[in-house]
Structure formats: structure tokens, C-alpha cells
Amino acid sequence: MTDAEAKELKVREKQELAAPGEQTRPGAVYTPDVDIFESDTEITLLADMPGVKTEKLNIDLRDDVLTLTGEAGSDGESSEVPVVIEYGVGKFYRQFTLSEVIDQAKIMAELKDGVLRLTLPKVEKAAPRKITVSAG
Amino acid sequence: MIYRRMFGIPNWNVRSPFSELERMRRQMGDLLERVYENALPGLHAGVFPTINLTEDPEMYYLRAELPGISAGDLDVQATGNKMSLSGERKIPSEKGDVQYHRREREAGKFSRVINLPGDIDPEGVKASLADGILEVRVPKAEKAKPRQITIA
């Protein structure tokens, strides 16, 4: 982590999505930056979704397709007049295909400081069970 | 001359060969303005973080997207009519043996100074951090506020 400490953060443009499926409401849609890593027991996904509140976040997993949707709250009061606008505010959308079988019942999601942490536990492999035969 | 007529090359004004370019640039600007109204995301100072600055008659509102940064790692200062934001984004390394599939989130330090268009009251500046969005409310100095003038 030594070189990471010395690094200066650079501006990265928020990635706007061209056409994310069917859009019913107008507005910009952005792709959140993610980290995905895997251990023996689980897959963890971290996504930067600034401005998204828990009730506006939707996580959907079906047929091995994980979909993240989040809507950032309105940026200030309508009475405010823009002076400098450098970033856009809108929805976040991203979809992933998972290769591992996930234990749906144990999925955990936590949203803190605009970062989503999603834990997807892998299905436990059928543990070998020893069957003892009792003599009759 | 035949060449020019055949291929329909616009008739450049010899005196100011750049007037055509100037016109195109202006049209492009108008087009962008129409798309984003007065918001032009993408035109930024190139310094992290990108900010949105708005105002009303009383205040300036400065907002920045800073996901995963705690209030303790953020330093906000107001001097004169400048606001400075600095801090560090830390991404703690994961415990145990993990293999990365994607790593798009970045950690590092940042520091930025924003010049506000008018004088401010540094005493009344309030900053809050919620859901990864920093919001700084900067009251305008008494003399910078617009004043309603009644006609006698």
C-alpha cells in the first residue's frame, strides 16, 4: 500500500451509459466503478454510488445475472442557480453475469458513505457424509 | 476553381480563413448548451474531485461526489473567497486471501481550491457529508448579496 498512499487521485469522467435496456423515465444513467473479488467461500462486490440512499437502491439476482440500479437523490433545491456544473447526477446501472452458484438466502448488502458492499456467498459444496451401517 | 465547384468545398473567405471555423465552433457550443441547458458535465478543471457549484441570493452551495470517504479524512477550509477541499480516499485491503476480478475504484490523495465568484462569510460555512456527497453551504458576504432597490 506504500505507493497507493503517495498517489494523487485523478479526475475520471463519470461513465454515461448509452441505452441501458428500457428507460421509462428520462435522465442520465451512469456506470458505477466497482471492485469485485473472490475468496473460497464468497464473492464480494464494492460499488461507488454516491448520492444513492438505501430505499433507492435495487439489487436483483436472477438466472446468474446480477443487476444493480440506484437513483441518486436530487442535487439541491430547485431555487438554486447553477454556477459551475462539472458532474451529472442521475441513475446508476450495472449488470454482471455470475459464473458461480450463489446462495441467494445468504446475500448481504450494505450501503455506507455512498459505497455498496455486496457479499454473495457461494453455495456450499455437498459435504461428504459418512453412513454407518449398523448390524442387525 | 473547377476543383472547388466540383466538390462543393465552402467558399472560404480569403480575408479571414478562420471565420468558417469560428462559425462551426459557435454552432457546436449552441448545440451543447441546448443539450445540457447550462450544465456542461465534462468541462472541468481536471482536478479531483469534480464539483457542482450553485447559488441562491443568500448562499453558495458546493457539492462533490466523494464516495467511501469519511468525514475524518476530509479537510474543508474557507479563506477570502476561496474554498479548499483536500483529503485522502482510503480503500482498506481485504482480509484473507482474495483474488480480484475487477479493480476500478481508486485510492489516493486529493486537494483542490475553488474560487467562488463573490465574497463569502467564512464564519458561517457549514459542511456535511452524506451518502458519499459532500455539501458545503457558504453564506455570501453581506456586501455580495443582491439588494432590492425600491424606486422612490
Interface residues (C-beta under 8 A of the other chain):
Chain A: M1 A4 E5 A6 K7 E8 L9 K10 V11 R12 E13 K14 D33 V34 D35 I36 F37 E38 S39 D40 T44 L46 D48 M49 P50 G51 V52 K53 G73 D75 G76 E77 S79 E80 V81 P82 V83 V84 I85 E86 Y87 G88 V89 L111 D113 G114 V115
Chain B: Y36 N38 A39 L40 P41 G42 L43 H44 A45 G46 V47 F48 P49 T50 I51 N52 L53 T54 E55 D56 Y60 Y61 R63 E65 L66 P67 G68 I69 S70 E88 R89 I91 S93 E94 G96 D97 V98 Q99 Y100 H101 R102 R103 E104 R105 E106 A107 G108 K109 F110 P117 L129 D131 G132 I133
